[in-house]
Amino acid sequence: MIKQGWTQVSEETRDRGADAVPEVDGGRSERAGDQRRRLGAIGGWAVLLVMLFIALLGNLAATGRAFATHKIVTAEGRSALDILSRPMPRGASADAYEAYSELVLAADPLATDLAALASEQVLERDSARPFVWARLAYSLSQSATAGGEPLPDRAVEALGRSMELCPVCSPDLVRWRFSFVLAHWSDIPDSLRRQAFRDSELLRRSGEDAEFFADLRAMARREGIPFDAYREDAARASAGRRQVSDPPQAVAPG
């Protein structure tokens, strides 16, 4: 079980702020310059990633896990922050922790440290959850970006696990992972870069996301990412793959 208090983590995260960069003295000016360059490269993607992640949360809420949230909220009328101020019940299930991690980000988008802790608790109980792996990658990346640090290895691992478990099962998840890879291009292994392009190619070929891909292409080219070369490789590799579709809707327990 998590030893650190949930409220303490949440308060520390709020105090840090979304755009905080650690202060540096003159002896670390070179590192500060590296941080600013990294923040500048990633900054153009920040709004897009947040918007897509909000859409992803909306998709999850529609799958029936709102029922698990209802089980966490044992007293009607309690606010989200009141719920989050209390520890999780002992022996809470993976579904309960997943609902909790969704509620954390819905109540406070800056509470990514707390969301990461909750996501880790989900995966400790059930590692076959691609959306939770994606949420973990997102949560860990936000802390790194705020400090101008490289993407943590755990975030890269989480991204890869999400791709492995759900290559093309959800359009929202495919879009978000593709944008995430482009936003953190220099920190993503080439194998995952190519996988993200292959997974997104089925969406691109459908024609429904033409504007989305045009915008991403323009943003990527400005960052010096060889978007067209990777897309052409993905087009060849994805020939004959099945079309991406939404996963079946889960039914809430009766």
Secondary structure, DSSP 8 states (H G I E B T S, - for coil): ---S-HHHHHHHHHHH-TT------GGGHHHHHHHHHHHHHHHHHHHHHHHHHHHHHHHHIIIIIHHHHHHH--STT--HHHHHTS---TT--HHHHHHHHHHHHHH-TT-HHHHHHHHHHHHHH----HHHHHHHHHHHHHHHHHTT----HHHHHHHHHHHHH-SSS-HHHHHHHHHHHHHTGGGS-HHHHHHHHHHHHHHHHHSTTHHHHHHHHHHHHHTT--HHHHHHHHHHHTTT--------------
